[in-house]
Amino acid sequence: MAILRIRIYWEDDDSVYRDVAIRHSQTFADLHEAILKSYEFDNKHKATFYRSNDNWLRGREISFEKYDERKYKVDPLIMSETILGSEIKVPGQRFIYEYDFNKLWTFLVELINVDKEENKKLTYPTCIRTEGIAPSQYGTKGLVDSRLAEMEEKYDLHPDALGEGFSEEGEDGESEESTEEASTDESNDGF
């Protein structure tokens, strides 16, 4: 059974992406769920895929359902009825994924690899790689977040990470060390 490795880029920042491994026999509904899970989005909004070419132009729509408010030139394929393998025509096949038609979250979906054997330890579909911090679906997230802690650790952002030879500057440009020495000298003058 072929395993498709699909990369999902966030359209606004292509350094943010997720790689998902999925069986070629699974549906676009399965891929839809995997994308939402990998970006930590809920499943409360409408969604659709479009077949695409190398220039990211929209082609045939593969929709979660047929939406009454949308005008279609051709009836869309339905995600739960459309097998991924049936829509992959070329190596590097591309799709565009839109989620939440009000906020219009757009992701660029690209087939990057096909494996002939599946990993028995994985449950497909699964996110196998994450790069960058995912956008927040409903605005800013709280500052106390596990990803903030990871960034602090990765980039040594915590306050006690100052290395030797570095000091914090006081307001007037002097280092805190020399300011503390001066105030210690002044307090000793009276004794």
Secondary structure as UniProt FT lines:
FT   STRAND          3..10
FT   TURN            11..12
FT   STRAND          13..23
FT   TURN            24..25
FT   HELIX           28..38
FT   TURN            39..40
FT   STRAND          47..52
FT   TURN            54..55
FT   STRAND          58..63
FT   TURN            68..69
FT   STRAND          77..78
FT   HELIX           79..81
FT   HELIX           84..87
FT   TURN            91..92
FT   STRAND          94..99
FT   TURN            101..104
FT   STRAND          105..115
FT   TURN            120..121
FT   STRAND          126..131
FT   TURN            137..138
FT   HELIX           146..155
FT   HELIX           159..161
FT   TURN            164..165
FT   TURN            171..172
FT   HELIX           176..188
FT   TURN            189..190
//
